[in-house]
Amino acid sequence: MEITKETKLADLLAEYPWLKGEMAKVNEKFKMLNTAVGKFMMGKATIAEMSKKSGMDADIIISRINELISNHSNQ
């Protein structure tokens, strides 16, 4: 799966369900994905929106997610 700024978090988690528990490694603010509000936002949020909410550059988010996926695949 190619991850871009337009990639929806829900699509990403559908492909890699284990990633939800790892997102706090990308940014501490992503811990909220495990809350009721986070679950609601997951359906709509894109990487670009996650970037705005966290104050973290979208390209860095994408890079860190790709690292997590690569590391998980190599286990």
ABEGO torsion letter per residue (X at the ends): XBBBAABBAAAAAAABAAAAAAAAAABAAAAAAABAAAAAAAAABBAAAAAAAAGBBAAAAAAAAAAAAAAAAAX
